[in-house]
Amino acid sequence: MNKLTKEKGILSKISDSRRGFMKGLATVAAATPLVGSLFKPKDADAALADHTMYLRGSYFESCTCETICPCLLLLDPTAGFCKAILGWDIEKGHVGTTDVSGLKVAMWLHAPGNLLKGQFEMALYIDDRASSSQYKALKEAYHGIHGGHLGVIASLGKGAEGAPREYLPTRSARIQMTQASPNRHLLIEGVLENKMEQLGGASGRPVVLHDMPLAVAPPFPVTVSRASKATFTDHGINHSWDGGNGLSSPFVYMDGANKQTAIEV
């Protein structure tokens, strides 16, 4: 009887986590009509007047899951955990009054179980071309300080309930990103590398997913790829894999609800 009660308690917590996560996504989805209107040549100027944070560009990632990654459907990762390498190329953007256009950000992420359970281990890398103010601004944005969808992602980081989210120390790095479909390549020499090639679908068109319940850059559809090389060596972590899942899409992030606090440990 005690075992049954315990199992019900665990299921209830997972259900609560799912509801909380979906509520966070719903807050972001409410801004979806704005995304289309802001995705224009003069959008950065318009966003500066209305949003304390606005970032627009393209991103891609690969992870240890098999293609197509079950995490996108809120299912358990293929191997029981999910390790990923992500890169963002910011075409236009600002955080507060700091312009961060043209800069890049990369991340190492380790989810120890179903992504809805959180407790991600995350390490952030910021373009070494960034000034001290740009570095600080991007660190705040990706630590979820300004909320929005980046706040939703940050909320899944390590830390006790109600406590700040925990990150590995952020580093400045020379981030190289090449995006020439069907190939994408992310490199921080001596730290991480991600090579992936998009999969061909009907008539040679790429395979594209829409309306996933979990996404790094909603509401945009993602193009599916397969990784030929993914390695990470930093913070005492050494990990490599090939043949994993790959995803890419545009992104637009704005400030909003789900603001977080963060510490580096």
C-alpha positions in Angstrom: 0.0 0.0 0.0 2.9 2.4 0.9 4.5 1.5 -2.4 1.3 2.3 -4.3 1.0 5.6 -2.5 4.6 6.5 -3.3 4.2 5.6 -7.0 1.1 7.8 -7.1 3.0 10.6 -5.5 5.8 10.3 -8.1 3.3 10.3 -11.0 1.6 13.3 -9.5 4.9 15.2 -9.3 5.6 14.4 -13.0 2.1 15.5 -13.9 2.6 18.7 -12.0 5.9 19.3 -13.8 4.3 18.7 -17.2 1.5 21.1 -16.4 4.0 23.7 -15.2 6.2 23.3 -18.2 3.2 23.5 -20.6 1.9 26.6 -18.8 5.3 28.2 -19.4 5.2 27.3 -23.1 1.6 28.6 -23.2 2.8 32.0 -22.0 5.4 32.1 -24.8 2.9 30.8 -27.3 0.6 33.7 -26.4 3.2 36.0 -28.0 3.3 34.0 -31.2 1.3 36.6 -33.3 4.1 39.1 -32.4 6.8 36.9 -33.8 5.6 37.3 -37.4 5.3 41.0 -37.1 8.7 41.3 -35.5 10.5 39.2 -38.1 11.1 42.1 -40.4 14.0 44.3 -41.3 13.2 47.1 -38.8 11.9 44.7 -36.1 14.9 45.3 -33.7 14.1 49.0 -33.5 10.4 48.3 -32.9 11.2 45.7 -30.3 13.5 48.1 -28.4 10.6 50.2 -27.6 8.4 47.4 -26.3 10.7 44.7 -25.0 13.6 44.6 -22.6 14.9 41.6 -24.5 14.7 40.7 -28.1 16.9 38.1 -29.9 16.4 36.9 -33.5 18.5 34.5 -35.6 19.0 30.8 -36.3 20.0 27.9 -34.0 20.9 24.3 -34.3 21.7 21.4 -32.0 22.4 17.7 -31.8 21.8 15.3 -29.0 22.4 11.7 -27.9 18.8 10.6 -28.7 18.0 8.7 -31.9 16.3 10.5 -34.7 13.6 11.7 -34.2 14.3 12.8 -30.6 11.5 11.5 -28.3 12.1 14.5 -26.0 10.2 16.6 -28.5 7.1 14.6 -27.6 7.7 14.8 -23.9 8.8 11.1 -23.9 11.8 9.7 -22.2 15.2 10.2 -23.9 16.4 7.2 -26.0 19.3 6.4 -23.6 17.4 7.5 -20.5 19.3 10.8 -20.5 19.9 13.5 -23.1 23.2 15.3 -23.7 23.1 18.1 -26.3 25.3 20.7 -27.9 23.5 23.9 -29.0 24.5 27.0 -30.9 22.7 30.3 -31.6 23.7 32.8 -34.3 22.0 36.1 -33.2 21.3 38.1 -36.3 19.6 41.0 -34.5 18.9 41.7 -30.9 19.2 43.6 -27.7 19.1 42.9 -24.0 18.1 46.0 -22.1 19.8 48.9 -24.0 22.7 46.6 -25.1 22.9 45.7 -28.7 24.0 42.1 -29.2 23.5 41.8 -32.9 26.0 39.6 -34.8 27.1 37.6 -31.7 27.0 33.9 -31.1 26.1 31.7 -28.0 26.7 28.0 -27.5 25.7 25.6 -24.7 26.4 22.2 -23.4 23.3 20.6 -21.8 22.8 17.3 -19.9 19.3 16.3 -18.9 19.6 13.3 -16.5 16.1 11.9 -17.3 12.8 13.0 -18.9 13.2 16.6 -19.7 10.1 17.6 -17.8 11.9 16.6 -14.6 14.5 19.2 -15.1 17.8 19.3 -13.2 19.7 20.0 -16.4 23.4 20.5 -16.2 24.2 23.5 -18.4 27.4 25.3 -19.5 27.2 28.5 -21.4 29.7 29.9 -23.9 29.6 33.5 -25.1 31.2 35.0 -28.3 34.7 36.3 -27.4 34.0 39.3 -29.7 31.4 40.5 -27.1 32.3 43.6 -25.0 32.0 43.3 -21.2 28.4 44.8 -21.4 27.4 42.4 -24.2 28.8 39.5 -22.3 26.9 40.4 -19.2 23.7 41.0 -21.2 23.8 37.6 -23.0 24.7 35.8 -19.8 21.6 37.3 -18.1 19.4 36.4 -21.1 20.5 32.8 -21.3 20.3 32.4 -17.5 16.6 33.3 -17.8 16.8 36.6 -15.9 14.5 38.3 -18.5 12.1 35.4 -18.7 10.3 34.5 -21.9 11.2 31.1 -23.5 14.8 31.4 -22.3 13.3 31.6 -18.8 11.3 28.4 -19.4 14.5 26.6 -20.5 16.4 28.0 -17.5 13.7 26.9 -15.1 14.7 23.3 -15.9 18.2 23.8 -14.6 19.7 22.3 -11.5 18.5 23.6 -8.2 16.0 23.0 -5.4 12.5 24.2 -5.8 12.3 28.0 -5.3 16.1 28.3 -5.3 18.2 29.9 -8.0 19.0 27.8 -11.1 22.6 26.4 -11.1 24.9 26.7 -14.1 28.5 25.7 -14.7 30.8 28.7 -15.0 30.2 30.7 -18.2 33.1 31.1 -20.5 34.1 33.5 -23.3 35.1 31.6 -26.4 35.7 31.8 -30.1 32.5 30.3 -31.5 32.5 29.3 -35.1 29.1 28.4 -36.8 28.7 27.4 -40.4 25.2 26.9 -41.9 25.2 25.8 -45.5 22.3 23.4 -46.0 22.3 20.5 -45.8 25.4 20.8 -43.5 25.8 22.6 -40.2 29.0 22.9 -38.1 29.5 24.4 -34.6 33.1 24.6 -33.2 34.8 25.9 -30.1 38.4 24.7 -30.6 39.4 22.3 -27.8 35.9 22.5 -26.1 33.1 21.3 -28.3 32.2 20.4 -31.9 28.9 19.5 -33.6 28.7 18.4 -37.2 25.3 17.5 -38.7 23.5 17.0 -42.0 19.8 17.4 -42.6 17.8 14.4 -43.7 16.2 14.2 -47.1 12.5 13.6 -47.3 10.0 13.3 -50.1 11.4 14.7 -53.4 14.6 15.5 -51.6 13.0 18.2 -49.5 14.2 18.3 -45.8 12.2 16.5 -43.1 10.4 19.2 -41.1 8.5 18.9 -37.8 5.7 21.1 -36.7 3.8 21.7 -33.4 6.1 19.7 -31.1 5.1 20.1 -27.5 8.7 20.7 -26.6 11.0 23.0 -28.6 14.0 25.2 -28.1 12.6 27.8 -30.5 8.8 27.8 -30.7 6.7 28.4 -32.7 9.0 27.7 -35.6 9.0 24.2 -37.2 12.4 22.4 -37.0 14.4 20.7 -39.7 15.6 17.3 -38.8 19.3 16.3 -39.2 21.6 13.6 -38.1 24.9 14.3 -36.3 28.1 12.8 -37.7 30.2 14.2 -34.9 29.5 15.7 -31.4 32.1 16.1 -28.8 32.4 18.1 -25.5 35.5 18.4 -23.2 35.3 21.0 -20.4 34.4 21.3 -16.7 35.8 17.9 -16.1 33.4 16.4 -18.6 34.5 14.3 -21.6 31.8 13.0 -23.9 31.5 12.2 -27.6 28.9 10.5 -29.9 27.9 10.2 -33.5 24.7 9.4 -35.3 22.5 11.3 -32.8 19.5 13.5 -33.5 19.9 17.0 -35.0 17.5 20.0 -35.2 17.6 23.5 -36.6 15.3 26.4 -37.0 15.0 30.2 -36.7 14.4 31.6 -33.3 12.9 34.7 -31.8 13.2 35.2 -28.0 11.6 38.0 -26.1 11.3 38.9 -22.4 8.2 37.9 -20.5 7.0 35.7 -17.6 9.1 32.8 -16.2 11.9 35.1 -15.0 14.6 33.2 -13.1 17.5 33.8 -10.8 20.8 32.0 -11.4 24.1 31.2 -9.8 27.3 29.6 -11.2 28.8 26.6 -9.3 
